[in-house]
Amino acid sequence: MNSGRYVVMGVSGCGKTSIGMAFAANIGAAFIDGDDLHPASNVAKMARGEPLDDADRMPWLAAVAAAFAQAEGPLVIGCSALKRVYRDQIRQGAGRAVSFLHLSGSRDVIAKRMSSRAGHFMPLSLLDSQFAALEMPGADESAVIVDIDQTEAQIVAELQLRTKGLGI
């Protein structure tokens, strides 16, 4: 039986919020935008065009893990979870199985999407730092990798199909 605990992960601009919300709605889960769990200092730093370092991310990842630990039912959180150590921290803090749904795309596809969105604190100038930090989920992690160069409906349908096989 699937745990119903998912992190929709990837670099900024890959669609974590829109895909996460649609996926959560389709599986009957609550959705939390991980950006809402960042301390104000992190948001301000990114808005200034400064990349976060590991020390900046630790309180944020602890908040993501705590949301899973406190959740009563199925939950989907949009969170970049770029490094293995970040995913490990979320899994450990959650105290239960969490699967990672990586929205993978080329820099060109994501840059185009970031350029067209309005009102987000993360500037396009930080995209390269996101790709530099990204560590793809390993074969030993409960993870699904989906190419985002398709429609939202196709991505969500693929995630639904592929998460049925996670068996956690």
ZIKAUR-V643761 format. One record per residue. RES is the residue in one small letter. PHI is phi in whole degrees, 0 to 359 (NA if undefined). Layout:
# ZIKAUR-V643761
res=RES phi=PHI
res=RES phi=PHI
This chain:
# ZIKAUR-V643761
res=m phi=NA
res=n phi=282
res=s phi=288
res=g phi=72
res=r phi=240
res=y phi=225
res=v phi=252
res=v phi=272
res=m phi=241
res=g phi=147
res=v phi=292
res=s phi=303
res=g phi=88
res=c phi=278
res=g phi=110
res=k phi=305
res=t phi=287
res=s phi=294
res=i phi=290
res=g phi=301
res=m phi=296
res=a phi=292
res=f phi=297
res=a phi=300
res=a phi=299
res=n phi=290
res=i phi=256
res=g phi=73
res=a phi=250
res=a phi=284
res=f phi=233
res=i phi=234
res=d phi=280
res=g phi=302
res=d phi=301
res=d phi=288
res=l phi=264
res=h phi=292
res=p phi=298
res=a phi=304
res=s phi=296
res=n phi=293
res=v phi=300
res=a phi=298
res=k phi=297
res=m phi=294
res=a phi=298
res=r phi=281
res=g phi=87
res=e phi=258
res=p phi=290
res=l phi=284
res=d phi=255
res=d phi=301
res=a phi=296
res=d phi=296
res=r phi=282
res=m phi=303
res=p phi=296
res=w phi=293
res=l phi=295
res=a phi=296
res=a phi=292
res=v phi=296
res=a phi=300
res=a phi=297
res=a phi=298
res=f phi=293
res=a phi=298
res=q phi=269
res=a phi=293
res=e phi=275
res=g phi=230
res=p phi=300
res=l phi=216
res=v phi=238
res=i phi=236
res=g phi=276
res=c phi=207
res=s phi=304
res=a phi=44
res=l phi=293
res=k phi=251
res=r phi=303
res=v phi=298
res=y phi=293
res=r phi=295
res=d phi=298
res=q phi=298
res=i phi=296
res=r phi=301
res=q phi=295
res=g phi=289
res=a phi=289
res=g phi=71
res=r phi=201
res=a phi=295
res=v phi=228
res=s phi=254
res=f phi=247
res=l phi=248
res=h phi=272
res=l phi=271
res=s phi=257
res=g phi=203
res=s phi=287
res=r phi=300
res=d phi=297
res=v phi=298
res=i phi=289
res=a phi=300
res=k phi=297
res=r phi=295
res=m phi=296
res=s phi=294
res=s phi=266
res=r phi=267
res=a phi=243
res=g phi=79
res=h phi=258
res=f phi=287
res=m phi=274
res=p phi=281
res=l phi=302
res=s phi=298
res=l phi=267
res=l phi=299
res=d phi=298
res=s phi=293
res=q phi=293
res=f phi=295
res=a phi=295
res=a phi=278
res=l phi=297
res=e phi=243
res=m phi=300
res=p phi=302
res=g phi=278
res=a phi=298
res=d phi=271
res=e phi=263
res=s phi=283
res=a phi=211
res=v phi=232
res=i phi=247
res=v phi=234
res=d phi=285
res=i phi=272
res=d phi=278
res=q phi=202
res=t phi=289
res=e phi=303
res=a phi=299
res=q phi=293
res=i phi=297
res=v phi=297
res=a phi=298
res=e phi=294
res=l phi=298
res=q phi=299
res=l phi=296
res=r phi=282
res=t phi=283
res=k phi=298
res=g phi=269
res=l phi=289
res=g phi=61
res=i phi=250
